[in-house]
């Protein structure tokens, strides 16, 4: 984890990414990472894609919601395309988006109900190729090309959108924030019970992939103490399933149940999918999009606008993390673990006093 404190995170992260506009820098990056005998065409492909991505993102910052989703989608595609080739040293073949909007979206009453089909098994699609690059440990071919998704499911999977999403749609998101509490000797993970809003806690936790193999079954109540949190205790040698947002917030993700598959994807892929839907809809469905942007009265527009703004800030950050295999935080302030290391108990004070007293006797 590397903190970069700055007044302008957007500027700092694009300064880092703009290094790869120059072929000589790309060549040095390849050499440093042991990539040899690559096709020289890659230099211009990566350079051109990075430059286009930068200009698309800049353009998205200067226009309204009427066109910003489309510009941001194109910028994201170019940035992911460039990063994939930069890290692998190989050209990737993309012939289509890897997703398609369904015709039923013509009669929706809210944008969250837009339906689309991700073609996970189409190997020349952007979705498959980007999953292959950014989450190679997930075999997305098994997810096939038949399951329908909604924009609502994508918005529900964005950690920074959680509160706005739940307030607007009055349903729980797919994100569960986790607090890390530490003292001088140990740390514990805990979840505020208010995150579950009167639903069955264990049922919600069961929607997290690998939860049972990672944590000991939590004790939700005690006859002596009223717990305000769910305390998570990790099993010995269990895998880490908590994730960090680019702002340092720790969270767990619930899976999406599709036919026989329990699908959990990286945040970057969810954002790619969401931007495709909004970009396509704003471009090809103006009869619905324009009135929505002009006069939405449901509050849904605020959620969409925040998703767009989060994407502008977060996507370049995630790409940098992917390129350098380091978690960079371009922020003024961070969500830090709750540090109790300076809280000294009464017993500890007595122990310190006794230690000092024994020193004086010596």
Secondary structure as the mmCIF struct_conf table of DSSP 4:
data_model
#
loop_
_struct_conf.conf_type_id
_struct_conf.id
_struct_conf.beg_label_comp_id
_struct_conf.beg_label_asym_id
_struct_conf.beg_label_seq_id
_struct_conf.end_label_comp_id
_struct_conf.end_label_asym_id
_struct_conf.end_label_seq_id
STRN STRN1 UNK A 2 UNK A 4
BEND BEND1 UNK A 7 UNK A 7
HELX_RH_AL_P HELX_RH_AL_P1 UNK A 9 UNK A 17
HELX_RH_3T_P HELX_RH_3T_P1 UNK A 18 UNK A 21
BEND BEND2 UNK A 22 UNK A 22
HELX_RH_AL_P HELX_RH_AL_P2 UNK A 23 UNK A 32
TURN_TY1_P TURN_TY1_P1 UNK A 33 UNK A 34
BEND BEND3 UNK A 37 UNK A 37
TURN_TY1_P TURN_TY1_P2 UNK A 40 UNK A 40
HELX_RH_AL_P HELX_RH_AL_P3 UNK A 41 UNK A 60
TURN_TY1_P TURN_TY1_P3 UNK A 61 UNK A 62
BEND BEND4 UNK A 63 UNK A 63
TURN_TY1_P TURN_TY1_P4 UNK A 65 UNK A 67
HELX_RH_AL_P HELX_RH_AL_P4 UNK A 68 UNK A 88
BEND BEND5 UNK A 89 UNK A 90
STRN STRN2 UNK A 96 UNK A 96
BEND BEND6 UNK A 98 UNK A 98
STRN STRN3 UNK A 99 UNK A 101
HELX_RH_3T_P HELX_RH_3T_P2 UNK A 103 UNK A 107
BEND BEND7 UNK A 109 UNK A 110
HELX_RH_3T_P HELX_RH_3T_P3 UNK A 111 UNK A 113
STRN STRN4 UNK A 115 UNK A 118
TURN_TY1_P TURN_TY1_P5 UNK A 120 UNK A 121
TURN_TY1_P TURN_TY1_P6 UNK A 123 UNK A 124
STRN STRN5 UNK A 125 UNK A 125
HELX_RH_AL_P HELX_RH_AL_P5 UNK A 126 UNK A 134
TURN_TY1_P TURN_TY1_P7 UNK A 136 UNK A 137
BEND BEND8 UNK A 138 UNK A 138
HELX_RH_3T_P HELX_RH_3T_P4 UNK A 140 UNK A 143
BEND BEND9 UNK A 145 UNK A 145
STRN STRN6 UNK A 148 UNK A 150
HELX_RH_AL_P HELX_RH_AL_P6 UNK A 151 UNK A 155
TURN_TY1_P TURN_TY1_P8 UNK A 156 UNK A 157
HELX_RH_3T_P HELX_RH_3T_P5 UNK A 159 UNK A 161
HELX_RH_AL_P HELX_RH_AL_P7 UNK A 162 UNK A 169
BEND BEND10 UNK A 171 UNK A 171
BEND BEND11 UNK A 174 UNK A 174
STRN STRN7 UNK A 175 UNK A 182
BEND BEND12 UNK A 184 UNK A 185
STRN STRN8 UNK A 187 UNK A 192
HELX_RH_3T_P HELX_RH_3T_P6 UNK A 193 UNK A 196
TURN_TY1_P TURN_TY1_P9 UNK A 197 UNK A 198
BEND BEND13 UNK A 199 UNK A 199
HELX_RH_AL_P HELX_RH_AL_P8 UNK A 201 UNK A 205
TURN_TY1_P TURN_TY1_P10 UNK A 206 UNK A 207
STRN STRN9 UNK A 208 UNK A 208
TURN_TY1_P TURN_TY1_P11 UNK A 209 UNK A 210
HELX_RH_AL_P HELX_RH_AL_P9 UNK A 211 UNK A 214
STRN STRN10 UNK A 215 UNK A 215
HELX_LH_PP_P HELX_LH_PP_P1 UNK A 216 UNK A 219
BEND BEND14 UNK A 223 UNK A 224
BEND BEND15 UNK A 228 UNK A 228
STRN STRN11 UNK A 229 UNK A 232
STRN STRN12 UNK A 234 UNK A 234
HELX_LH_PP_P HELX_LH_PP_P2 UNK A 235 UNK A 235
TURN_TY1_P TURN_TY1_P12 UNK A 236 UNK A 237
HELX_LH_PP_P HELX_LH_PP_P3 UNK A 238 UNK A 240
STRN STRN13 UNK A 243 UNK A 244
TURN_TY1_P TURN_TY1_P13 UNK A 246 UNK A 247
BEND BEND16 UNK A 248 UNK A 248
STRN STRN14 UNK A 250 UNK A 253
STRN STRN15 UNK A 254 UNK A 254
HELX_LH_PP_P HELX_LH_PP_P4 UNK A 255 UNK A 255
STRN STRN16 UNK A 256 UNK A 258
TURN_TY1_P TURN_TY1_P14 UNK A 259 UNK A 260
STRN STRN17 UNK A 261 UNK A 263
HELX_RH_AL_P HELX_RH_AL_P10 UNK A 267 UNK A 284
HELX_RH_AL_P HELX_RH_AL_P11 UNK A 286 UNK A 295
BEND BEND17 UNK A 298 UNK A 299
HELX_RH_AL_P HELX_RH_AL_P12 UNK A 300 UNK A 324
TURN_TY1_P TURN_TY1_P15 UNK A 325 UNK A 325
BEND BEND18 UNK A 326 UNK A 326
STRN STRN18 UNK A 328 UNK A 330
BEND BEND19 UNK A 332 UNK A 333
STRN STRN19 UNK A 338 UNK A 339
TURN_TY1_P TURN_TY1_P16 UNK A 341 UNK A 342
HELX_RH_AL_P HELX_RH_AL_P13 UNK A 346 UNK A 361
#
